[in-house]
């Protein structure tokens, strides 16, 4: 192919930083619908190829586009969406509720909606689906009534359907003002599921939008299965948007089946944005291939204006894009974007949704998982004590959390020292070595060791009185009979004095805690708040095996205590007595 002066100018422009774009090439040439002008892409005619002296290579178009971005960024040039506001729309209360077994009450939905808008500061929330149930209507009405008092009404959206007047009437009754209209984003869904022509479906959509606008509603348009539609029925996708682009506020492009990969995401979104530069496109990603966050990263690179998320990644099948991960990635890897979310509240909203949904957050979930800010290797603890050598940009304090150092078989002296510092305990080097040896020994036996176990280990290994068991249970009786509330009678020895109380509760342990609360109320003592309660029952059907209960408490800080017993309630009571003695000894006050 002849190298024209115009083409040579493009080669010089792209290779100005002197960095070969790919192995074996000297210069990048990009001339099929894309070329670089300060990273503002605009279409031209021609073909794509790599040029190096004497050679021309055919390269996939999407690789060219990504390489152009990479090279221009190395040249210090900014994306054309620099400074752009990225809207975050959270759909935990709609799509998140499509998680198997998850259903939020009206009060739970209102609590989450308030937190998302007022504390977490997301831009928009999707709170329900039209025509589902009376409970759904009640939930949306509650949220709408509260939003009216806070001027959030247009930040609240409800999913509706191409069903004539039904969805619009439902939203009008609920008082909602924004309809997210679900339409088909691929022709195969139109023809096979609806059994209509594309023209008929577009006419039906037009009717609903017209009726919605007559009722004072704003309309966003969901393109269901768009990720397949843009590949298999591009003409239909363009025809749909062309006929509705003056009538919808936003077009929500859905990877409904989670089929996209990052390269495809960049390519397809650039196609849409280049053709419709003045429209607002959202991206609704699903996580079937565990690529939702990577796809969002590339969609943001392409210039998308809105991202959909769910707290903890709730949603159908493998779920949606995880809210906390989306914020972490966009803030740390897309510095040119403006995002309103308060990341210090990400952990709090995660815990609330975890409790309401009953779906536990995996311990290794980035940003909000229990273990993600816990260093286990002693080498890492040592490096952290010498200048934070094993820290990255995801500092736990950003998210309202703090760094921990696990205790177990891989612990070194640095890990022990970090945990002792947390408890305010100082020991000499010889004592630290002995404690380290015991912790490693326990770890070899697969024992689960918490920071709060250290005072007991120290007392055992060193024969010290670091912690004295001033509080002991002399006796307790717990009864649970069918159709009767559980009842507990507790006899407690505190410093030689005996106290006894009886209480009922929602469960056996709840009854025990209420009896304990009565005793502490008499003594004018305050109990810490129970934050979490985790029971581990060994597998294999051995009913005589020990049950482990780990309880998380909160006083001025969060801490954990652990109990082992053949009975679940018994193990929880042992963990509670540990907590009482730690508080009594001033270790966790």
NORQUI-V192911 format. One record per residue. SS is DSSP state (helix for helix, strand for strand, loop for the rest). PSI is psi as a letter, one per 20 degrees, with the letter a starting at -180 (none if undefined). D_FIRST is the distance of its C-alpha to the first C-alpha in whole Angstrom. Layout:
SS;PSI;D_FIRST, SS;PSI;D_FIRST
This chain:
loop;p;0, loop;p;4, loop;o;6, loop;r;9, helix;h;13, helix;g;13, helix;h;11, helix;h;12, helix;h;16, helix;g;15, helix;g;14, helix;g;17, helix;g;19, helix;h;19, loop;j;19, loop;h;22, loop;i;25, loop;j;23, loop;p;23, loop;p;21, loop;h;20, loop;q;20, loop;p;21, loop;j;19, loop;q;16, loop;h;17, strand;q;15, strand;p;15, strand;p;12, loop;o;14, loop;k;13, loop;n;14, loop;i;18, loop;p;18, loop;q;18, loop;p;21, loop;n;23, loop;k;26, loop;j;25, loop;o;26, loop;p;23, loop;q;23, loop;q;20, loop;r;17, loop;r;15, loop;b;11, loop;r;10, loop;p;11, strand;q;10, strand;q;11, strand;p;10, strand;q;12, loop;o;12, loop;j;10, strand;q;10, strand;p;8, strand;p;11, loop;p;12, loop;p;15, loop;p;18, helix;g;18, helix;h;21, helix;h;21, helix;g;18, helix;g;21, helix;h;24, helix;h;22, helix;g;21, helix;g;25, helix;g;26, helix;g;24, helix;h;25, helix;h;28, helix;h;28, loop;j;28, loop;j;31, loop;q;30, loop;q;32, loop;q;31, loop;i;31, loop;k;34, loop;p;36, loop;j;40, loop;q;40, strand;p;43, loop;o;42, strand;p;45, strand;o;46, strand;o;48, strand;p;50, loop;k;51, loop;h;54, loop;i;56, loop;f;55, loop;h;52, helix;h;53, helix;i;57, helix;j;55, loop;p;55, loop;p;57, loop;i;61, loop;p;60, loop;p;62, loop;q;63, loop;r;66, helix;g;67, helix;h;68, helix;g;65, helix;g;62, helix;g;64, helix;g;64, helix;g;61, helix;g;60, helix;g;62, helix;g;60, helix;g;57, helix;g;57, helix;h;60, helix;g;59, helix;h;56, loop;l;54, loop;r;52, loop;h;51, strand;q;51, strand;q;53, strand;p;53, strand;i;57, strand;r;57, strand;p;57, loop;q;58, loop;k;61, loop;g;61, loop;r;65, helix;h;68, helix;h;67, helix;g;64, helix;g;65, helix;g;68, helix;g;65, helix;g;63, helix;g;66, helix;g;67, helix;g;63, helix;g;63, helix;g;67, helix;g;66, helix;h;63, helix;h;65, helix;i;67, helix;j;64, loop;k;61, loop;j;59, helix;h;59, helix;i;56, helix;i;54, strand;p;56, strand;q;54, strand;p;55, strand;p;53, strand;r;54, strand;r;53, loop;n;52, loop;k;56, loop;c;57, loop;i;59, helix;g;60, helix;g;58, helix;g;58, helix;h;62, helix;g;62, helix;g;60, helix;g;63, helix;h;66, helix;i;64, loop;j;64, loop;q;60, loop;i;58, strand;p;54, strand;p;53, strand;n;50, strand;o;49, strand;o;48, strand;r;46, strand;p;43, loop;j;40, loop;q;38, helix;h;39, helix;h;41, helix;h;43, helix;g;44, helix;h;44, helix;g;46, helix;g;48, helix;h;49, loop;l;49, loop;r;48, loop;r;45, helix;h;42, helix;h;44, helix;g;47, helix;g;47, helix;h;45, helix;g;48, helix;g;50, helix;g;49, helix;h;49, helix;g;53, helix;g;53, helix;g;51, helix;g;53, helix;h;57, helix;g;56, helix;h;55, helix;h;58, loop;j;60, loop;k;59, loop;q;56, strand;q;52, strand;p;50, strand;q;47, strand;o;45, strand;p;44, strand;n;41, strand;p;43, loop;k;40, helix;h;37, helix;h;35, helix;h;35, helix;h;35, helix;h;32, helix;g;30, helix;h;32, loop;l;33, helix;g;31, helix;g;32, helix;g;36, helix;g;35, helix;g;34, helix;g;36, helix;g;39, helix;g;38, helix;h;38, helix;i;41, helix;i;43, loop;h;41, loop;i;44, loop;i;46, loop;q;45, loop;g;46, strand;q;43, strand;o;41, strand;o;42, strand;o;39, strand;p;40, strand;m;39, loop;h;42, loop;j;42, loop;l;40, loop;i;37, loop;q;34, loop;r;32, helix;g;31, helix;g;28, helix;g;28, helix;g;31, helix;g;28, helix;g;26, helix;h;29, helix;h;30, helix;h;27, helix;g;27, helix;g;31, helix;h;31, helix;h;28, helix;h;29, loop;m;33, loop;i;33, loop;i;36, loop;q;38, loop;o;40, strand;p;38, strand;q;40, strand;p;39, strand;o;42, strand;p;41, strand;r;43, loop;k;43, loop;h;43, loop;j;40, loop;k;42, loop;j;38, helix;g;40, helix;g;40, helix;h;36, helix;h;35, helix;g;37, helix;g;36, helix;h;32, helix;h;34, helix;h;35, helix;h;32, helix;h;30, loop;j;33, loop;q;36, loop;i;39, strand;q;41, strand;p;42, strand;q;45, strand;r;47, strand;q;50, helix;p;53, helix;j;52, helix;k;50, loop;q;52, loop;r;51, loop;q;50, loop;d;49, loop;j;48, loop;a;48, strand;a;46, loop;p;45, strand;p;47, helix;g;48, helix;h;49, helix;h;46, helix;g;44, helix;g;46, helix;g;45, helix;g;42, helix;g;41, helix;h;43, helix;h;42, helix;i;38, loop;m;38, loop;i;40, loop;i;38, loop;q;40, strand;p;44, loop;p;46, loop;i;49, loop;p;51, loop;o;53, helix;i;52, helix;i;56, helix;j;57, helix;g;54, helix;h;57, helix;g;60, helix;h;58, helix;g;57, helix;h;60, helix;g;62, helix;h;59, helix;g;60, helix;g;64, helix;h;64, helix;h;61, loop;j;63, loop;o;59, loop;q;59, loop;p;56, loop;q;55, loop;h;56, loop;j;53, loop;p;51, loop;q;49, loop;g;51, loop;i;54, loop;q;55, loop;h;58, loop;i;57, loop;i;53, loop;k;55, strand;p;57, strand;p;57, loop;h;58, loop;p;57, helix;h;60, helix;h;57, helix;g;55, helix;g;59, helix;g;59, helix;h;56, helix;h;57, loop;i;60, loop;l;58, loop;k;56, loop;l;54, loop;i;52, loop;k;51, loop;q;51, loop;a;48, loop;i;47, loop;m;49, loop;p;52, helix;h;55, helix;h;57, helix;h;54, helix;k;55, loop;k;59, loop;a;59, loop;r;60, loop;q;59, strand;r;61, strand;o;61, loop;q;62, strand;p;65, loop;b;65, loop;h;64, loop;j;61, loop;q;63, loop;a;64, helix;h;66, helix;h;64, helix;g;64, helix;g;67, helix;g;68, helix;g;65, helix;h;67, helix;h;71, helix;g;69, helix;h;69, helix;i;72, loop;k;74, loop;p;75, loop;p;75, loop;q;76, loop;r;76, helix;h;74, helix;g;76, helix;g;77, helix;h;73, helix;g;72, helix;g;75, helix;g;74, helix;g;70, helix;g;72, helix;h;73, helix;g;70, helix;g;68, helix;g;71, helix;h;71, helix;h;67, helix;h;67, loop;j;70, loop;k;67, loop;q;69, loop;o;68, strand;p;69, loop;r;69, helix;h;69, helix;i;73, helix;i;74, helix;g;74, helix;h;77, helix;h;79, helix;g;77, helix;g;78, helix;h;82, helix;g;82, helix;g;80, helix;i;82, loop;k;85, loop;r;85, loop;k;86, loop;h;83, loop;p;83, loop;p;86, loop;m;86, loop;h;89, strand;p;88, strand;q;89, strand;o;89, strand;h;93, strand;q;92, strand;q;90, strand;p;91, strand;p;88, strand;p;88, loop;o;86, loop;q;88, loop;p;86, loop;j;86, loop;q;88, loop;p;86, strand;q;86, strand;q;88, strand;p;88, strand;p;91, strand;p;90, strand;o;93, strand;p;91, strand;o;93, strand;o;92, loop;k;93, loop;i;96, strand;q;97, strand;p;96, strand;p;95, strand;p;94, strand;q;93, strand;q;92, strand;q;89, strand;r;87, strand;r;83, loop;h;80, loop;r;80, helix;g;82, helix;h;80, helix;g;80, helix;g;84, helix;g;84, helix;h;82, helix;h;84, helix;g;87, helix;g;86, helix;h;85, helix;g;89, helix;g;90, helix;h;88, helix;h;89, helix;h;92, loop;j;91, loop;k;89, loop;q;86, loop;p;83, loop;q;80, loop;r;77, strand;p;74, strand;o;73, strand;g;69, strand;q;68, strand;o;70, strand;p;68, strand;p;70, strand;o;69, strand;p;70, loop;p;70, loop;r;68, loop;i;70, loop;j;73, loop;n;75, loop;i;77, loop;i;79, loop;q;76, loop;p;76, strand;p;74, strand;p;72, strand;p;72, strand;p;70, strand;p;71, strand;p;69, strand;r;72, strand;o;71, loop;d;74, loop;i;72, loop;r;69, strand;q;68, strand;r;70, strand;q;70, strand;q;73, strand;q;73, strand;q;76, strand;p;77, strand;r;79, loop;i;80, loop;p;80, helix;g;77, helix;h;79, helix;g;81, helix;h;78, helix;h;77, helix;g;81, helix;g;80, helix;h;77, helix;g;79, helix;h;82, helix;g;79, helix;g;78, helix;g;82, helix;h;82, helix;g;79, helix;g;80, helix;h;84, loop;j;83, loop;j;81, loop;h;78, loop;k;76, loop;none;78
